[in-house]
Structure formats: C-alpha cells, structure tokens
C-alpha cells in the first residue's frame, strides 16, 4: 500500500514545489516593475527604499499611503505651554501620520478604573499600518539602533511582547520616514 502511494505523493509534492517556484518568479517580476516605476517617476520614494529592511515595494506603499506631507502642515495647533496657537511643526506631522496609521492605544478607563492592558486603535489606515509595521520588522533585523529599541520594549512587558515592541518600533520609525520625505534626502546610516 505504501509503495503504491509513493509515486502519486511525489508527483503532488513536485507540482507544489513547481507552483511555489512559479509564484516566487511572479513576485520577483512584480517587484521589478514597482522598482522600475519608482525609479522613473517617483524618485522621492528611493529615499525611503535606501533604508535597510524596507526596499522599493514597502517604500512605495508607505509613500503612496502617506501622500503629500504638506497637507499635514495646514492649520494651527494649540500650544498648552504658551497658551496660544502656533504653526504645526515636523513633530506634529509625525504624530499625525502615526495617528493616521493607527499606531496608538486609546485609553481604556471608566471612572476611577484605568485598564493596564489597552487595545491598539482599530481606526486608521490599515495598509499604511501594515507597511510601517513590516518595515519596522525589517529595520529591527538590519539596524542595530532599532534592534536595541525593539529588545528594550520587548523586555518591558510580559504580555504581547512581540506585537507591542514591533508597533512601538514602527511608531519610532515614523519620525525617520517623515523626516526623509520632508527633506527629500536619502537615508544615511548613523556613524560610529
């Protein structure tokens, strides 16, 4: 009985491996198309693609979902310290992009009760959140600064360690991404 099944099982496994190889070839082709499009028509995306762990696909997704940064500079913000309105700065834009992506935890409280475990906001742009978190996962693998930050946040809690550390790493990287897009300059690794 086992000998009779060996050949059909081997055929199925061979077809499965061939299917996986075909899919990987298609993925590589689409990634090349995206890289060519970015190179030809969207050079500002190349600034993000230079960050280790992002690449042209995630960079183009992030840039496409954020759009034009100037829209986040419109209006004024209330300055609690000075008790007056002021123009929005780059930090305000960073906060707005993070909130747009849904990288924040709304408070979970009622009366005197304050929950220790809070759920991440379900509002926000889920594709931008996905791109930022995937990019943060890549950065933590390739950049020591982000790896150290991830490790520190991972050790801080006992529940949901990986998810929390990854989201906080993504939140930290929003400043880098917004800064590179705003100044239209390529990423340079920290020296020393």
C-alpha positions as a LaTeX table, in Angstrom:
\begin{tabular}{lrrr}
\hline
Residue & $x$ (\AA) & $y$ (\AA) & $z$ (\AA) \\
\hline
Unk1 & 0.00 & 0.00 & 0.00 \\
Unk2 & 2.79 & 2.46 & 0.87 \\
Unk3 & 4.70 & 1.74 & $-2.33$ \\
Unk4 & 1.58 & 2.37 & $-4.38$ \\
Unk5 & 1.17 & 5.84 & $-2.81$ \\
Unk6 & 4.80 & 6.89 & $-3.09$ \\
Unk7 & 4.65 & 7.91 & $-6.75$ \\
Unk8 & 1.37 & 9.94 & $-6.57$ \\
Unk9 & 2.52 & 11.69 & $-3.39$ \\
Unk10 & 5.85 & 12.54 & $-5.05$ \\
Unk11 & 4.00 & 13.98 & $-8.07$ \\
Unk12 & 1.85 & 16.15 & $-5.83$ \\
Unk13 & 4.91 & 17.39 & $-3.95$ \\
Unk14 & 6.73 & 18.12 & $-7.23$ \\
Unk15 & 3.73 & 20.10 & $-8.52$ \\
Unk16 & 3.52 & 22.01 & $-5.25$ \\
Unk17 & 7.21 & 22.93 & $-5.40$ \\
Unk18 & 6.85 & 23.98 & $-9.04$ \\
Unk19 & 3.84 & 26.13 & $-8.12$ \\
Unk20 & 5.82 & 27.80 & $-5.32$ \\
Unk21 & 8.71 & 28.48 & $-7.71$ \\
Unk22 & 6.31 & 30.00 & $-10.27$ \\
Unk23 & 4.76 & 32.24 & $-7.62$ \\
Unk24 & 8.19 & 33.40 & $-6.44$ \\
Unk25 & 9.11 & 34.25 & $-10.04$ \\
Unk26 & 5.91 & 36.29 & $-10.43$ \\
Unk27 & 6.58 & 38.11 & $-7.16$ \\
Unk28 & 10.09 & 38.97 & $-8.32$ \\
Unk29 & 8.69 & 40.25 & $-11.64$ \\
Unk30 & 6.12 & 42.49 & $-9.93$ \\
Unk31 & 8.77 & 43.81 & $-7.53$ \\
Unk32 & 10.95 & 44.69 & $-10.51$ \\
Unk33 & 8.04 & 46.53 & $-12.16$ \\
Unk34 & 7.50 & 48.52 & $-8.96$ \\
Unk35 & 11.21 & 49.34 & $-8.72$ \\
Unk36 & 11.26 & 50.49 & $-12.37$ \\
Unk37 & 8.19 & 52.69 & $-11.84$ \\
Unk38 & 9.69 & 54.24 & $-8.72$ \\
Unk39 & 12.99 & 54.87 & $-10.48$ \\
Unk40 & 11.30 & 56.53 & $-13.46$ \\
Unk41 & 8.50 & 58.58 & $-11.90$ \\
Unk42 & 8.86 & 58.80 & $-8.11$ \\
Unk43 & 12.48 & 59.46 & $-7.11$ \\
Unk44 & 11.47 & 60.62 & $-3.62$ \\
Unk45 & 10.47 & 57.04 & $-2.82$ \\
Unk46 & 14.08 & 55.96 & $-3.40$ \\
Unk47 & 14.98 & 57.94 & $-0.27$ \\
Unk48 & 12.91 & 55.50 & 1.79 \\
Unk49 & 14.00 & 52.45 & $-0.20$ \\
Unk50 & 17.58 & 53.11 & 0.92 \\
Unk51 & 16.71 & 52.20 & 4.50 \\
Unk52 & 17.80 & 48.64 & 5.21 \\
Unk53 & 14.79 & 46.39 & 5.66 \\
Unk54 & 12.35 & 48.42 & 3.60 \\
Unk55 & 13.11 & 48.06 & $-0.11$ \\
Unk56 & 11.24 & 49.62 & $-3.05$ \\
Unk57 & 7.94 & 47.77 & $-2.52$ \\
Unk58 & 7.35 & 48.82 & 1.10 \\
Unk59 & 8.80 & 52.27 & 0.41 \\
Unk60 & 6.41 & 52.89 & $-2.46$ \\
Unk61 & 3.49 & 51.62 & $-0.37$ \\
Unk62 & 4.38 & 53.92 & 2.53 \\
Unk63 & 4.87 & 56.95 & 0.28 \\
Unk64 & 1.65 & 56.25 & $-1.62$ \\
Unk65 & $-0.44$ & 55.89 & 1.52 \\
Unk66 & 1.02 & 58.97 & 3.24 \\
Unk67 & 0.73 & 61.09 & 0.12 \\
Unk68 & 1.78 & 64.73 & 0.14 \\
Unk69 & 3.16 & 65.74 & 3.54 \\
Unk70 & 2.19 & 69.38 & 3.08 \\
Unk71 & $-1.43$ & 68.51 & 3.89 \\
Unk72 & $-0.37$ & 67.75 & 7.47 \\
Unk73 & 1.20 & 71.20 & 7.91 \\
Unk74 & $-2.06$ & 73.09 & 7.27 \\
Unk75 & $-3.76$ & 74.75 & 10.19 \\
Unk76 & $-2.52$ & 75.62 & 13.63 \\
Unk77 & $-2.08$ & 73.73 & 16.86 \\
Unk78 & $-2.84$ & 74.86 & 20.40 \\
Unk79 & 0.35 & 75.19 & 22.44 \\
Unk80 & $-0.51$ & 74.35 & 26.05 \\
Unk81 & 2.75 & 75.72 & 27.40 \\
Unk82 & 2.49 & 79.14 & 25.75 \\
Unk83 & $-1.32$ & 79.27 & 25.81 \\
Unk84 & $-1.67$ & 80.27 & 22.17 \\
Unk85 & $-1.94$ & 78.82 & 18.69 \\
Unk86 & 1.23 & 78.07 & 16.73 \\
Unk87 & 2.12 & 76.74 & 13.29 \\
Unk88 & 2.45 & 72.98 & 13.00 \\
Unk89 & 5.99 & 71.63 & 13.03 \\
Unk90 & 7.57 & 68.38 & 11.84 \\
Unk91 & 6.87 & 66.64 & 15.16 \\
Unk92 & 3.16 & 67.44 & 14.77 \\
Unk93 & 3.25 & 65.96 & 11.26 \\
Unk94 & 4.94 & 62.83 & 12.63 \\
Unk95 & 2.19 & 62.48 & 15.25 \\
Unk96 & $-0.49$ & 62.98 & 12.59 \\
Unk97 & 1.00 & 60.30 & 10.33 \\
Unk98 & 1.25 & 57.87 & 13.26 \\
Unk99 & $-2.37$ & 58.55 & 14.16 \\
Unk100 & $-3.38$ & 58.18 & 10.51 \\
Unk101 & $-1.77$ & 54.73 & 10.55 \\
Unk102 & $-3.48$ & 53.82 & 13.83 \\
Unk103 & $-0.24$ & 53.35 & 15.76 \\
Unk104 & $-1.66$ & 54.39 & 19.12 \\
Unk105 & $-3.60$ & 52.95 & 22.03 \\
Unk106 & $-6.70$ & 54.82 & 23.14 \\
Unk107 & $-7.22$ & 54.94 & 26.90 \\
Unk108 & $-9.37$ & 52.19 & 28.41 \\
Unk109 & $-10.83$ & 53.69 & 31.56 \\
Unk110 & $-14.11$ & 54.28 & 33.32 \\
Unk111 & $-14.40$ & 56.48 & 36.34 \\
Unk112 & $-11.52$ & 55.66 & 38.67 \\
Unk113 & $-10.66$ & 52.45 & 36.79 \\
Unk114 & $-7.75$ & 52.54 & 34.37 \\
Unk115 & $-7.04$ & 49.34 & 32.47 \\
Unk116 & $-3.45$ & 48.17 & 32.33 \\
Unk117 & $-3.97$ & 46.31 & 29.07 \\
Unk118 & $-5.15$ & 48.54 & 26.23 \\
Unk119 & $-6.04$ & 47.51 & 22.71 \\
Unk120 & $-4.49$ & 49.21 & 19.72 \\
Unk121 & $-6.80$ & 51.58 & 17.87 \\
Unk122 & $-8.77$ & 49.96 & 15.06 \\
Unk123 & $-9.19$ & 53.30 & 13.37 \\
Unk124 & $-6.64$ & 54.47 & 10.90 \\
Unk125 & $-5.31$ & 53.39 & 7.57 \\
Unk126 & $-4.71$ & 49.64 & 7.79 \\
Unk127 & $-2.49$ & 49.44 & 4.71 \\
Unk128 & $-0.22$ & 52.21 & 5.98 \\
Unk129 & $-0.10$ & 50.48 & 9.37 \\
Unk130 & 0.82 & 47.20 & 7.66 \\
Unk131 & 3.61 & 48.81 & 5.62 \\
Unk132 & 5.03 & 50.63 & 8.64 \\
Unk133 & 4.99 & 47.53 & 10.85 \\
Unk134 & 6.52 & 45.32 & 8.15 \\
Unk135 & 9.19 & 47.96 & 7.59 \\
Unk136 & 9.86 & 48.13 & 11.34 \\
Unk137 & 10.30 & 44.37 & 11.41 \\
Unk138 & 12.90 & 44.66 & 8.66 \\
Unk139 & 14.68 & 47.57 & 10.35 \\
Unk140 & 14.94 & 45.71 & 13.64 \\
Unk141 & 16.72 & 42.89 & 11.80 \\
Unk142 & 19.23 & 45.11 & 9.97 \\
Unk143 & 19.77 & 48.29 & 12.01 \\
Unk144 & 21.33 & 47.98 & 15.49 \\
Unk145 & 19.59 & 51.11 & 16.81 \\
Unk146 & 16.16 & 49.68 & 16.03 \\
Unk147 & 17.16 & 46.21 & 17.24 \\
Unk148 & 18.16 & 47.67 & 20.63 \\
Unk149 & 14.93 & 49.69 & 20.85 \\
Unk150 & 12.87 & 46.61 & 19.94 \\
Unk151 & 14.69 & 44.49 & 22.53 \\
Unk152 & 14.18 & 47.10 & 25.24 \\
Unk153 & 10.44 & 47.36 & 24.53 \\
Unk154 & 10.18 & 43.57 & 24.30 \\
Unk155 & 11.58 & 43.18 & 27.82 \\
Unk156 & 9.34 & 45.83 & 29.37 \\
Unk157 & 6.14 & 43.74 & 29.46 \\
Unk158 & 5.06 & 40.14 & 29.90 \\
Unk159 & 2.08 & 40.07 & 27.53 \\
Unk160 & 2.01 & 40.67 & 23.79 \\
Unk161 & 5.74 & 41.36 & 23.81 \\
Unk162 & 6.47 & 40.97 & 20.10 \\
Unk163 & 3.38 & 42.84 & 18.89 \\
Unk164 & 3.89 & 45.72 & 21.29 \\
Unk165 & 7.61 & 46.04 & 20.60 \\
Unk166 & 7.04 & 45.90 & 16.86 \\
Unk167 & 4.34 & 48.57 & 16.92 \\
Unk168 & 6.46 & 50.84 & 19.10 \\
Unk169 & 9.40 & 50.33 & 16.75 \\
Unk170 & 7.13 & 51.25 & 13.84 \\
Unk171 & 5.99 & 54.34 & 15.74 \\
Unk172 & 9.60 & 55.35 & 16.31 \\
Unk173 & 10.41 & 54.90 & 12.63 \\
Unk174 & 7.61 & 57.25 & 11.57 \\
Unk175 & 9.89 & 60.15 & 12.55 \\
Unk176 & 12.62 & 58.86 & 10.27 \\
Unk177 & 10.23 & 58.34 & 7.37 \\
Unk178 & 8.53 & 61.72 & 7.73 \\
Unk179 & 11.90 & 63.45 & 8.03 \\
Unk180 & 13.27 & 61.81 & 4.89 \\
Unk181 & 10.13 & 62.59 & 2.89 \\
Unk182 & 10.01 & 66.17 & 4.15 \\
Unk183 & 13.66 & 66.97 & 3.44 \\
Unk184 & 13.70 & 64.84 & 0.28 \\
Unk185 & 17.05 & 63.32 & 1.17 \\
Unk186 & 18.38 & 59.80 & 1.14 \\
Unk187 & 18.84 & 57.74 & 4.27 \\
Unk188 & 22.31 & 57.78 & 5.79 \\
Unk189 & 23.19 & 55.25 & 8.46 \\
Unk190 & 24.36 & 56.64 & 11.79 \\
Unk191 & 28.09 & 56.89 & 12.06 \\
Unk192 & 30.03 & 55.37 & 14.93 \\
\hline
\end{tabular}
